[in-house]
Amino acid sequence: MNRIRILLVDDHPVVREGLRTFFSKCADLDVAGEAANGLAMLEQVAALQPDVVLLDIRMPGVSGIEAARQLRREHPDVKVIIFTTYDDEEYLFNALSLGAHAYLLKSVSHDLLASAIRSVHAGERLLSPPLVGKVLNRFEELSQTKAQQDSGLTKEEVHILRAMEGGASNKEIADQLYWSEITVKRKLQDIFEKLGVDNRVTAVAEAIRRGLI
């Protein structure tokens, strides 16, 4: 059996010891080495050539995110799993954008962690379940932004479409935006033209179809 070689990177010795003890019981997982910070990690990767790096985010000196960025640049074949207590969106999306293969919270069980390592080594990408909603929400936001750009609609016009979907009248929309009703009517004509429709109902339906609202 070809064992998966893991490098443990965490500034807390007790965390590394606990993981090493658990992995020693897994026939297919081997702890190739340990590091307490990002700089030591890069040295260890160069020396040990692990298959997977299990990497914490908050460490002294070079952060896990910056260390992962350098690791992906210098050793693109090594799989990177962020293993942290932080579910902060900035950390999550920075890690994913630089090519981390998984982002797992330390609340996962050891058995699930071992399974995740095997899956990542096999080419899969994973997230802890509590983080999936954050990624889907961000994907929806990006999709709506692209749809808006493609349609030529302004943010105010998308706001009007959302208000119409909620049943708002022209006067209510005018009050929300501090506009006159005449301005709202003029904006509605612009919206109809951009969406290729001729009334409020079809405008809302077309906006929904395009993923604008």
N, C-alpha and C positions, 0 to 999 in steps of 0.2 A: 504494500500500500504506500502510495506517495503521500506523505504527510504535508499538511499545509503549514508553512513556516510563518509565525506571527511575531511581530515586534510590538511590545507593549510600551506605550508612551503616556505617562501620567506622572505628575509631580508628587503624588501621594504614594509612598511605599506600600501602605496597607492595601491600596487598591491593586497595585501590581502583584503583590503577594497572593491576594485572594484569587485573582484571575489565573496566575501561574498554577496555583494549587488545583483549581478546577480543570484547566486545560490539560494538566498532567493525567487526568483520568479519561481523556478523549483519545481514542486510538489513532485518529486521523489529524489531530491538531498538535503542533509542537511550538512552544515558545522559544524562538530563536534568540531573543535578547530583550533588553529593557532599556528605556531612556526616561530621564526625568524632565527633559525640556526639548524644545524644538531643535536647537543646535546639535545636541547629543543625538537626537533622532536621525538627523541627516548623516552624521558620521556613522551611526550604527547601520543605517540602510546601505551605505556604500560598502561597509565591511561585511555585512551578513547576508545581503541580498534576500530579504524576506519576501514572502508572497503577499502578505497582508500587513498593513500597519493599523493598529488600533490606537487612535489618537484623541487625546483630550484637547479641549479648546483653551481653557484658562490655565496657563502655566507661566512661570517666571520667564522674563526675557522675551524671546520670540513666541508669539501666540500660536495656537494650534492652526488657525486659519492661514497665517503667513507661512508656517512650516509646511502645511499641506500644499500651498501654492508652489513653494520651491520644490517639494517632493514630486509633484506632478510634472514640473518642468524638467527636473534632472533625472527622474526615474519613472517615466510614464507607464511602465509595465507593472509597477507595484500598486496593488489595490489599497485604497484609503477608506477607512471607516472612522468617521467622527463618533466618538463615544463620550458623552458629556451629560451633565445634569441640566444644561441650559437649552430651553426650547424657544429662545429668543429668535424672532423672525430674521433679524439682521444676520446673526450667526448662521442660521439655517440656509438662507439664500446665498450668502457669500460662499459657504461650503459647497453648495450644489453648483454654483456658477463656475467655480474653479475646478470642478470635476471630481469631487468626492463621490465615492461609489455607494456610500450609505451614511445615514445620519441617525444614530441610535441614542436613545436616552438611557442613562444608567439604571433606570427603574426596570428595564427589561430583565427577565430571568436569565440565569447563566445558560440554560438550555436553549433559549431563544437566541441568545448572543452567539452560541456555537453554531446554531443552524444558519444564522445570518452570515457568519464568516464563510461557511461552506457555500452559501448561495452567491455571495459576492465573488468568491474565488472562481465560481463557475460562470461568472459574467453578468450576474443580475445586479440591479440597483434597488436599494431598500430604504424605507423610512420607518421609524417607530410609528405605530398606529395614531398616537395623538397628534402627529405632525402632518398627517395626510391632508386634513382639512385646511391647514395653512397653505399648503402647496396648491390645492385645488382652488382656493379663494384667489391666490395670486394669479393662477392660470386664467381664471374667469376675468379678473381685472385686465390682464394683458390682452385677452381676446376682445373685450369690449373696447379697449383703447385702439386696437387695430381696426376693429369694425368702424369705429368713429372716424378714424383717419381715412379709411377707404370710402366712407360715405360723404365726406366733406362737411359733416355736421359739426357745429361748435358745441362746447360744453353746455352753453345755455340752451341750445336747441335739444340736446339730449335730455337736459333737465325738464324741458317742456314735454317731451315725449313720456318721460316717467310720470310727470304730473297728470298727463292725459290718461295714462294707463290706470292711474288711481282714481279717475273720474273727476278730476278738477275742471272747473269751468274756466273760460278765458279770464273772467274777473279774478278768480282765485289764483290763477297763474300770474296775473299782473301784480296782485298783492304780494305774492311770494318773491317776485323778482324786482319789485318797486318800479314797475313799468306801467305805462298806460295800456288800456285794452287795445287801442289802435296799434301799438307796437307789437303786442302779442299776436294780433291778427296778421300783421305783416310778417312776423317770424313764422307763423304757421304756413303761410304761402311759400316761404323759403324752404321750410321742411318738406312740404308736399312736393316741391319741385325736385329737391335733392333725392327724395325717396321714390319719385315717379308715381305718386298717388294723388288723389284729389279730395280726400276728406280725412277727418280725425280717426275714424275707425280703422280704415285701411292703413293709415300712417302708423298707428300703434301696432297693428298686425305685422306690417313690414319691418318695423323696428325690432320686434320680438324675433321674427324669422332671421334677421341678420345678426342677432345677438347683441344689439345695442342696449337693450334694457332687460 
